[in-house]
Structure formats: structure tokens, C-alpha cells
């Protein structure tokens, strides 16, 4: 085991797959000699050279168009879109081309590519560079959607994404880049579509993703120490495929569900999970499902306002207490 930051785990995951498979190539803006705008790709250019690690023009359409063509001709490209907000610029390629080509060709054309991107708020980048957009991708059939919360999952889930034959959108929460954790050495691969129970409890199940996972765990620890409330925390990890089996099982044990997401409230992924739980096990619930989200407004850049909008440990703690009382 090595202790790596979240950003170092990104580079470790990419390097692992590039060493394993010569068909894995990497392209994006400033990813080569500069090591990425978030310094998450440091060392890759030096190890793998300019043929496999390529800087691109500032054109999201060009990046994803090239990646799609490469995937269709036998390579396994990794493409970086610097900020997830910029997926809006090239969404046609993602939603209408990548997502549908395998289906429309009856499997004759596979699409083994990964789009990795910095997602979410907390870094004071303002409304156009701080959105959490994983729910956009979740709504499109044919795309797999992954959002890790810790360095070990970054490496393991990224490896699984690269090896998958469908397009995968890999969301890296930018406020987590500096966080540290133990990462397995050698070949490390996690399973796509498998949630992880990161804390076991008996009174309430909190379901969270990416940045919200460590905040949910911190709130759960406070609930236990201060109020004697025992909370399970489930890290969703993958929105598509979605591990409904684990989520339903953990909610059945506690009888209560709280979802915590960084998305705006309207049409967030927590609404889908809430719907599934309500349909599948309504009579097992001991109280209403509670969704903790950002409000349905553009994210502020002022530090106090941004902190107020994104679910915090304090807010999660308060909302869970209110739901249990």
C-alpha cells in the first residue's frame, strides 16, 4: 500500500492501464508536459511519450471527436475535458454519437473510451466552472457514469473504466484532489456498478457520492458521538450501472433513507434512488425519504455563499437529526 493523494491516484490509474495495454492513449488540453491544470497527470508524458500522451487544441469537440474515432478503430482512448461544465460544448458527441453507436450498429462498433473530467464545486471557480453534472450523463442510455470518493477507488475504478467496452464518464471531484488515502500497489481494479458500505449503522442509511461521502461519514460520526444515532453510509461510486441491490439492502436494515448529493435539487440522482426505494420497499420505511441537495440555482463563487449552497457536514448532521426526531 502507498499513501497517495486523489490527484496522484489519477495519474497512477492512467499509468497502470497504459503500461498494461499499448492501445491505451491519452489526449486533452495541457495534459502532457504541463501535467494537467490540476496536476493530475504529472509524469505520464515523460514515461509514455508524445505519441501516446497528446496535448490538443482548446476544442472540446475536437478532443472527443478524435477520441471517438480512435475508439472505433481499435484504440482505447482516455480523453480529458478540463472542467465538467465544458461537456455542454460537446454534448452532442457524447449523448448522440458515443452513447448510441454500439446500439445502432448492433454491436459491430464498440466504444471503449473514458472521458475524465474535474467535477463539482468547493474551489471558488464560479457558476461556469463548478457544476456537478453527473446527473446529465446518468440520463443518457449507453453511457456509464463513475464518481470516486477516495484515492483507492480512483485507481481501481479508472482501471475498470478503461477496460470496459462502453463509453465511461469518469467524474473527479476537484475539491478532493488534495485528499490522501492508501492505494493498493500493483494491478488494482474495482468493479463498475458496485456500491460500497463505508460505515455500518442501525438507525438510518445515508447514500452519498464523491465529495459528499467523506462529509456524510463525518456527520455520521458526530451523530453517533453527540446523539447516539447510528448511521450507515453507502458510497454509490457508480451511477450507471447503479447498485440498487446494496442500496435497498442497507435501507431495509435501518428503515430510513437520506440521500446527499452535490447536484441541484431538480432531477438529481438522489431523486432516482428515492423513487426506486419508494417503489421497491415503501412498507419497510419508518419515515419519509429525505434528499439533501444544492438549491436549484447557479453555484456562487463567493466563498461564504458557495459553502452555504453545497451540503456541508453541519447540514447533513442537522437534516439527519431532524428526520430521526
N, C-alpha and C positions, 0 to 999 in steps of 0.2 A: 504493500500500500504506500502511496505517496500522497502528501498533502498538496493539493493544487487549488488555485483559485478557479472560479467558474470560467473566466476567460482563458486560463491556461488549459482547462479541460476541453474547451472548444478546439484549440489547436491540437491537443493530444488525440481527440477523436478523429479529426480530419487526417492527421498523420498516420494513425493506425490503419485507416482504410486505404490511404494512398500507398502505404508500404505493402499492404496485402494484395492490392489489385491495381495493376498498371493502367487499367481503363478508367480509373477514377481521376478526374481532372477538376480543377477549381478555378472559377473566374468571378470577377467582381471589381468594384471600384477600390483602388488603393489597398488591395489585399496582399500584394506581393512584397516589394522591398519595404514599403511603409508598415507592413504588419497589421493593417486594418485600422480604421478610425477609432475603434475601441481596443486596439492592440490584442485582438483575439486570434490573430493568425500569424503571430511572430514566429519566425524560423522556418515556415513552410517553403517560402521561395528559395531560401538558401539550400534546403535539403532536396527539393524536387525540381527546381529549375524553371525557366521561363516557358517551356513547352507545356507543363502541367499546372503551373500556377500563373495565371494571366490577369494582369490589370486590364480593365475595359474603359471605354469612354463613359461619360456621365449620361447613360441612357439605359433606363430600366428595361425598355422594350428590347434593346439590343442584347442585353445580358441574358434575359430569359428566352429570347428567340434563338440565340446561339446555344443555350443550354438544351432547349427542346430539340433542336436539330441534332446536337451531339448525342442525346439520349436515343433518338430514333435510329441512329446509325451505329449503335453498339457501345458507346462510351457510357460512363456512369458519372455525369457531371454534378458538381456542387456549385450552386450559384448564390452569391450573396447580394441581397438587397439591403442597402446600408441601414435604413430605418423602415420598419414595417409599414409605416404610413405611406411610403412610396409604392407599395403594392397597388395602390389605387391607380398609379400611372400605367401599369402594365397588367391590369386585372383581366383584360380580355384574353391575353396569352395564358394566364393561369386558369381562369374559370371556363373559357370556351374552347381552348385548344389542348393544353396539358391534361386537364381533367377528363376530357371526352375522347381523346384519340384512341386509347386502348379499347374502349367500349365500341366506338364507331367502326373500328377495323376488325371487330370480333377477335381481338387478342393478337392479331397479326403484328401490330406495332405496340411494343411495350414502352413505358416511360419511366425508366429508372433514374430519377434525378431528385436532388434535395435542394430546396430553396431555404437558406438560413437567413435570419434577419433579426435585428435588435428591436425588441417589442416593449411597449409599456412605458409608464411614467416613473416619476420619482427623481429625475435628473435635471429638472428645470429647463427642458428643451422647448416647452410651449405646445400649443394645440396641434401644430402640424408635424411634430416630431416626438409625440409622447403617447399616441393612441395605443390601446391594447386591442388588436384586431383579429385575434384568433377565431372569434365568432363569425367573422366574414368567411373564413375558409371552411369552417365547420358546416356552413350552409350549402356548400357546393359538392354534389356527388362526384366521387372519383379522386378526391384529394385526401391524403392522410394528414393529420394535424397533431403535432407534438409540442409540448412546452415543459421542459425540465425545471426543477426547483433547486437542484444541487449539482455540484461538480461530477459526482459519480454517475448520475443519470444523464448529464450532458454527454459524457463519453460513451456510455453504453447505449443510450437511445439514438445517438447520432450514428453509431455503427450499424444499428438495426435499420435506420432510415436509408443509409447508403446502400445497403444490401437488398432493400425492398425493390420490387419491380414496378411500383406505382409512384407517382409524384408525392413527395412529402414536404409539407411546410413545417419548418423547424424554428420555433419562436424562442429566442433567447431574451430573457428579461434583463434589460440593460442595467437596472439597479442592483442586480445580483452579480455582475461581472467581478467585483472585488471580493465577494464572499469566498470562504475557503472550506474544503472538506476532503476527506480521504477518498482516493480514487484507486481502484484496483490496477495493478501493473499488468502488462501483457495484453492479450486479446480480451477485451471486455465488451460484451454485447448484452443488452437488455431486450425484453420483448415488447414490441409495439402493441398497444391495446391492453396493457396490464396496469391497473392502478396499484398503488402501494399504501398499505396502512402504516403510517409513520408514528402513530400513537394510539394506544388502546384505552377505551373508556367504557362506561356503562350507562351514562345518563343522556348523552347527545352525540350525534355524529356530525362533524364539520367536514365538508367536502371543499377542497381548495385546489388551486393550480398556481404554479410558478411562484412569483413573489408572495402570493397570499399564503403559501404553505408555511414558511417559517413564521409568518405573523400569526397564523392560526395556531401553530404549536405554542408560541409564546403566550397567546391568550389562553390556551388550554391549561398551560402550567399555572398561570395566575388564577384561573377558575378553581383549580384543584387546591391550591395553597390558601386562597382567601375565602372561598365559598364552599369548598368541599364538593364541587361539581366535577364529575369525571367525564372527560370528553375524548371521543375517538377523533382522530384527524386522518382523512384519506387524501392522499396526493393523487389527483386524477392522472397526471402525466401525459395522457394521450386522449384527445377529444374524439378523434377518428383514427382507429376504432375506439369505441367507448366501452370501458369495462363495467357494464351495468351489473354483472354478477357480484363483483366485490362491493360496489356501492349499495346495492339492495341488501346484501348480506349484513353489512355493517349497520345500516339503518334499522334492519329488523332486530338487531341486538339491543339497540338503545331506544327505539320508538320515536326518535326525533331527528330531523334533518335541518341543518343550516348550510347553505352554500355561500362561499366567499369568492368573489371574482372582481377583477380589475376592470371588466367591461362596463360600459354604460348599461343602465338597467334594462332598457328596451331590447328584447331579443338576445339577451346574453346567454351563455352556455348554461348558467345556473337554472334558467327557466326550462330548458330542455330536460335537465336532470330532475328538476322538481316535477315536471309533467310525468316522466317515466315512473318516479317513485309513487306519485299520487295514483297513477293508473294500476300499477302492479301490486301495491301494498297499502292502500288507503286505510284499511281497517286495522293495520298494525301500528299506525301512527298514534302517538299520545298527545299530539298538539299540532298546530299549523306549521307548515314548512316556512322557513324564513330565508329570504335572499338578501345578502349584504353585497352591495354593488357600488360603483361610482354613479353619480347622478347623470341624467341624460343631457349633458351639456358639454361643450368643448373643454378640454382639460386646461386649467390655468397654468401659467408659467411662474407666477409669484409663489415663493416657497410656502407661505402660510396657507394660501388657497389650494395649492396642489396637494399639500398634506391633508387638508380638510376633505378633499374630494376622494382620494384613494383610500379604501378601507385600511384602517390602522389597527394595531394591537388593541388600543383602548376601545375603539368602536366595536371590534369583534367581541371583546370581553363584555361590553355593555349589552350588545344585542343578544348574546347567548344568555346572560343573566336574566334579561327581560323575558326571553322565550321560556325559560325554565320556571320563573316565578309564577 
